[in-house]
Amino acid sequence: MEYFSHILSNGLRIVHLPVDSPVSYCGFAVNAGTRDENADEFGLAHFVEHMVFKGTKKRKAWHILNRMENVGGELNAYTTKEETFVYSVFMEEHYRRAFELLIDLIFYSQFPEQEIEKEVDVILDEINSYEDSPSELIFDEFENLLFKDHALGHNILGGEKSLLNFDSGSGRSFMRRFYAPENMVFFSMGRISFSKIVKMAENALTGISFPMAERVRKAPGPILPCERKIHKDTHQAHVLIGGRAYSMFDEKRIPLFLLNNLLGGPGMNNRLNVSLREKNGLVYNVESNVTSYTDTGLASIYFGTDPKNKEKAIRLVHKELDKLRDVKLSATQLTAAKKQVIGQLGVSGDNREGLFLGLGKSFLHYNRYDTLSEVFAKVEKLTAEEIQEVANEIFAPDNLSSLIYE
């Protein structure tokens, strides 16, 4: 699929992917997230994401809520450690409506004081629900373990102390620092012509121009592997094992992607699921994950099990890691692994919203978008030696830490 791109005079990048569908998508991807907060601002990026829906110069929260809902559309947003996305999904005839609303949210939010206390309570409830879910909480605590004393370590939601100190000025200050046109991408997908998008953008956005605040993201320093056990009043033991991995700009992330899929990806035939669940009946769910940031990354393995089975399950995980490091994939195994990854990518590409969000993230960081055929070609080129080398680097004992809830 061919995409189109353009840069406005104020530095805002625009990218559009034509698809033959009556459903359209558009949104803003901002290169700012949790790691860009100051020490007294933990949770501010996520707070801003919530508050952009609570009032602008032209609209109150109720009008924002209903603007797309009234025509059957959706308005969504989410925050990560490095990005914030605000976007809409709608029938194609409502493109201009969505476009104008998103501009209002991104550039003219007011952070009304009367809405702040209510929204802080909402976020505190979100934090409490997270605390009640150890299978989710453990991932945040593990990142804090791997990125201790670094901006990537603290969780996205923040804490009660910092949240209660936020006011209108806090939100506007963060947006002024990072929501500059040069630091974001407007991304779009649908049947609308690209020339029409550019014309609308030039009319509505070229007059918006201010510099982004100076920012220096420092990569986290090296760490020593460690094991931490935390008592939790839960029926299961929750275990997370992993270590530092490659950044999104490291070519080794591609063999790691295949390796992760083989080890504990979504297929029920992944090695960890076969070993821990199918052969031994120790777990309901076991998975491995890879997250890449702009200057580092992490790879992890998670499972929950009956406390009496915890040690056996951990031994089986390490047995599979030993096998990946010590035994090179055969030609048959490599071909099968590639075929599975390519098939999964093809199926996931049929998820329009996922495709759209991938377009935005890719253009935000790489200033390009790789088509599925280009990704398939990279996977096909992988060798067994490359995959084994990655296994020896990422799953080496001196790179592995563990966090256990018991």
C-alpha positions, -999 to 999 in steps of 0.1 A, spaced: 0 0 0 14 34 -10 12 62 15 15 99 10 33 124 32 38 162 35 55 186 59 38 219 67 58 251 71 55 249 109 72 214 109 40 193 113 43 160 94 13 146 77 9 110 65 -20 94 48 -26 57 39 -54 53 13 -77 23 20 -109 14 2 -133 15 31 -162 38 42 -146 40 76 -119 66 81 -93 73 108 -73 104 117 -53 115 147 -22 132 162 8 112 174 30 133 198 66 124 206 61 129 243 53 105 271 61 95 306 98 97 303 96 134 294 81 143 328 102 161 355 107 144 389 77 163 404 54 155 374 50 117 375 17 110 357 15 144 340 16 130 304 -13 107 311 -31 134 330 -28 157 299 -42 129 277 -73 127 300 -77 164 303 -77 173 266 -112 159 265 -124 182 293 -127 215 276 -112 238 249 -117 275 240 -147 265 219 -161 234 236 -171 221 270 -165 185 280 -201 175 271 -198 189 236 -165 171 231 -180 138 243 -209 140 219 -192 155 188 -182 121 173 -204 99 193 -235 116 178 -225 104 144 -215 69 155 -178 77 156 -152 71 184 -127 93 201 -98 76 217 -64 84 233 -36 66 251 -2 74 266 30 54 266 65 60 280 75 79 249 43 89 229 8 102 232 -19 94 207 -52 112 203 -74 99 174 -109 93 160 -126 65 140 -157 75 120 -176 72 87 -158 90 59 -184 117 55 -175 130 89 -138 135 82 -138 173 85 -158 171 118 -132 148 133 -103 168 119 -116 201 134 -123 184 168 -88 169 170 -72 203 163 -93 218 190 -82 192 215 -45 193 207 -39 230 203 -67 247 223 -73 227 254 -79 248 285 -77 224 315 -107 239 333 -101 238 371 -137 225 378 -129 194 357 -95 186 372 -106 173 406 -131 149 390 -106 136 365 -79 131 392 -104 109 410 -110 90 378 -72 84 374 -69 74 411 -96 48 405 -77 36 375 -45 33 397 -65 13 423 -79 -11 398 -44 -16 385 -32 -24 420 -59 -51 422 -45 -68 391 -11 -83 399 -8 -98 364 -7 -62 350 10 -45 379 40 -68 378 50 -55 343 52 -19 356 72 -29 387 96 -49 365 103 -19 343 110 0 375 135 -27 384 152 -28 350 153 10 347 158 20 383 163 57 389 156 64 352 127 82 336 116 49 319 112 33 352 82 51 368 48 40 357 25 59 333 -3 66 357 18 84 383 9 85 420 -16 102 443 9 127 456 19 142 422 -17 139 408 -31 160 436 -6 188 428 -16 191 391 -36 222 380 -44 240 348 -10 255 346 7 220 349 -12 207 319 -8 238 297 29 239 305 35 202 294 16 208 262 35 240 255 68 221 260 61 191 238 29 195 217 47 217 192 39 209 155 75 199 148 72 172 175 41 154 162 25 137 132 -10 140 119 -18 106 105 -48 95 85 -63 65 68 -93 62 45 -107 71 10 -103 109 13 -79 123 -12 -45 134 2 -47 167 -16 -78 175 4 -62 166 37 -32 189 29 -54 217 19 -74 215 52 -42 212 72 -26 242 55 -57 263 62 -62 252 98 -27 245 111 1 266 94 -7 296 116 1 274 147 38 277 153 59 277 184 92 260 192 94 228 212 112 229 246 148 217 246 148 180 255 176 155 261 166 119 265 194 100 282 197 63 277 196 43 310 230 31 323 239 -6 327 225 -27 356 234 -58 374 209 -87 372 189 -91 404 160 -111 419 132 -94 439 104 -111 457 74 -92 469 46 -107 491 12 -103 476 -21 -116 491 -30 -135 459 -39 -171 452 -12 -174 424 25 -168 423 32 -143 395 67 -145 379 84 -121 354 119 -129 341 137 -107 316 163 -82 308 174 -52 286 169 -55 249 174 -36 217 161 -1 208 137 5 179 166 16 158 187 -15 162 184 -40 133 187 -68 158 152 -61 169 139 -81 139 155 -114 148 145 -107 184 109 -103 172 110 -137 155 128 -153 185 101 -138 209 73 -152 187 90 -187 188 95 -186 225 62 -172 239 43 -154 212 6 -155 205 6 -190 189 -5 -218 211 25 -238 197 51 -215 212 78 -233 232 69 -219 266 32 -228 262 40 -263 250 64 -269 279 46 -252 309 10 -257 299 6 -285 274 32 -310 287 32 -301 324 -1 -284 332 16 -258 354 0 -226 340 -30 -212 323 -11 -184 306 26 -179 298 39 -153 274 70 -135 263 71 -99 252 95 -74 237 92 -36 241 115 -13 221 121 23 231 141 49 212 173 41 230 168 8 248 143 -20 252 133 -49 273 124 -86 268 103 -104 294 86 -137 302 55 -138 324 35 -166 339 11 -171 369 10 -205 386 1 -222 419 28 -213 444 37 -250 448 46 -252 411 66 -219 409 101 -234 411 94 -261 386 79 -236 362 109 -213 366 133 -243 359 113 -251 327 116 -215 315 153 -215 319 155 -249 302 139 -234 271 162 -203 272 192 -226 275 179 -245 244 176 -213 224 211 -202 233 228 -236 228 209 -252 199 208 -235 165 174 -237 147 174 -263 119 165 -252 84 130 -268 89 124 -250 122 136 -217 108 113 -220 78 83 -228 100 91 -199 124 93 -174 95 60 -188 79 42 -184 113 55 -148 118 46 -137 83 11 -152 86 5 -135 119 17 -102 105 -6 -106 76 -36 -114 98 -29 -85 122 -26 -62 91 -63 -68 85 -70 -51 118 -76 -16 104 -72 3 137 -40 -15 145 -27 -7 110 -36 29 115 -19 33 148 12 15 135 13 40 106 13 69 131 40 54 154 62 44 125 61 78 109 66 96 143 99 77 149 112 66 115 97 92 93 86 64 70 62 35 69 72 -1 60 46 -20 40 39 -56 50 57 -69 20 88 -49 31 85 -64 66 80 -99 51 112 -95 31 132 -86 63 119 -117 81 127 -139 51 163 -128 52 169 -139 88 194 -167 95 196 -192 122 229 -178 133 214 -143 137 186 -157 159 210 -177 180 233 -147 185 203 -126 197 193 -154 221 228 -155 236 227 -117 241 192 -111 254 187 -143 273 222 -146 287 221 -153 325 240 -121 332 212 -101 315 183 -117 333 165 -103 363 134 -116 379 104 -103 399 82 -126 418 49 -119 435 42 -147 461 
